[in-house]
């Protein structure tokens, strides 16, 4: 984590314009798309699972609450900047940001461990331990990018981009639940399903951020390449692990099953 922080601190702003009149609308659109991407996946999936009689582990409720809380805080913080209340934005961030981020990450890890173990013990459940690669693959960039963003509030352009990119990194959780089953029917099982069934919304938003910066600043933010690279690297690593013979056995040992 320290090395990552040093790396991003090295991406200091030189000629990159910290703010632009179009930033507020761009941030609002990005957050709205993130809300849609997550809710479109999780809400229908929750009703489907409840209709099947599925019961969620306790940590899943905490994780869901902290995820909604994080998105609500992100939206509220963007509203504070939009209305010119930067002081409240900073105070809210200091009071709530680090604690809520920690709860979100820790509850995600606990939920992965407990839910996967419960699924493995359920004869009626379809459980593939290899999916642990994807479950951990989006937690890592979210945790790293959020941690760096929270330490770089003195650089607004860097801070808001990393905060958004951190959420972009977890949108595969919503996309896979929203369109994953339909894409499986079309593509079958395999590499295309595991990529197009998870990551297109993340890719689209990262491309959108890059195009926005090129349009408004004429260049990419210095932190964009390493941040986007981290997301893409963890996505690629997850796919490689998922299809690597023997990974499922490693995942089982990690889960203690």
Secondary structure as GFF3:
##gff-version 3
##sequence-region A 1 257
A	DSSP	alpha_helix	2	9	.	.	.	ID=ss1
A	DSSP	alpha_helix	23	51	.	.	.	ID=ss2
A	DSSP	alpha_helix	58	82	.	.	.	ID=ss3
A	DSSP	alpha_helix	86	92	.	.	.	ID=ss4
A	DSSP	pi_helix	93	97	.	.	.	ID=ss5
A	DSSP	alpha_helix	98	121	.	.	.	ID=ss6
A	DSSP	three_ten_helix	129	131	.	.	.	ID=ss7
A	DSSP	alpha_helix	132	151	.	.	.	ID=ss8
A	DSSP	alpha_helix	156	168	.	.	.	ID=ss9
A	DSSP	alpha_helix	172	178	.	.	.	ID=ss10
A	DSSP	alpha_helix	180	187	.	.	.	ID=ss11
A	DSSP	alpha_helix	191	196	.	.	.	ID=ss12
A	DSSP	alpha_helix	200	216	.	.	.	ID=ss13
A	DSSP	alpha_helix	224	242	.	.	.	ID=ss14
A	DSSP	alpha_helix	247	255	.	.	.	ID=ss15
###
